[in-house]
Amino acid sequence: MTWQDIVIMVSCFGFALALIPTIKGKHKPEKSTCLLTILLLALCAISFATLGLWLSFIAELASIMAWVILCVQRVARGEE
C-alpha cells in the first residue's frame, strides 16, 4: 500500500459521499451524464486495479454505485 492509494481512496469516497444529497433530493442529473460518468469511473477503477491500488479500486466502486443509483432513479421516474 502506498500513500497515493490512501489519498485516492479518500478522494473517491469523498466524491461518493458528496452525491448523497443528490441521491436523496428531487432533481437528478441527465441520464447521459450518469452513463458517461459511470463509464469513465469504471475505466479509472480498472486502471487502479491494474496498478495494484486496491483501496482506490474499492472506493471507486462506491462512486460508481452512487452514479448507478442516480441513473436508476432518473429512469424510474420516467425522466429519460
DAHU-V125534 format. One record per backbone hydrogen bond with DSSP energy under -1.0 kcal/mol. CO is the residue of the C=O (numbers start at 0). NH is the residue of the N-H. E is the energy in kcal/mol with one decimal. If there is no record, write none. Layout:
co nh e
CO NH E
CO NH E
//
This chain:
co nh e
1 5 -1.4
2 6 -2.3
3 7 -2.7
4 8 -2.3
5 9 -2.5
6 10 -2.1
7 11 -2.8
8 12 -2.7
9 13 -2.1
10 14 -2.4
11 15 -2.1
12 16 -2.7
13 17 -2.1
16 19 -1.4
18 22 -2.5
19 23 -2.3
20 24 -1.5
29 33 -2.1
30 34 -2.7
31 35 -2.3
32 36 -2.2
33 37 -2.6
34 38 -2.3
35 39 -2.5
36 40 -2.7
37 41 -2.2
38 42 -1.9
39 43 -1.9
40 44 -2.7
41 45 -2.5
42 46 -2.1
43 47 -2.7
44 48 -2.4
45 49 -2.4
46 50 -1.4
47 52 -2.8
48 51 -1.3
51 53 -1.5
52 56 -2.2
53 57 -2.3
54 58 -2.3
55 59 -2.5
56 60 -1.8
57 61 -1.3
58 62 -1.5
59 63 -2.5
60 64 -2.6
61 65 -1.9
62 66 -2.0
63 67 -2.4
64 68 -2.4
65 69 -2.0
66 70 -2.3
67 71 -2.8
68 72 -2.6
69 73 -2.3
70 74 -2.4
71 75 -3.0
72 76 -1.6
73 78 -2.1
74 77 -1.7
//
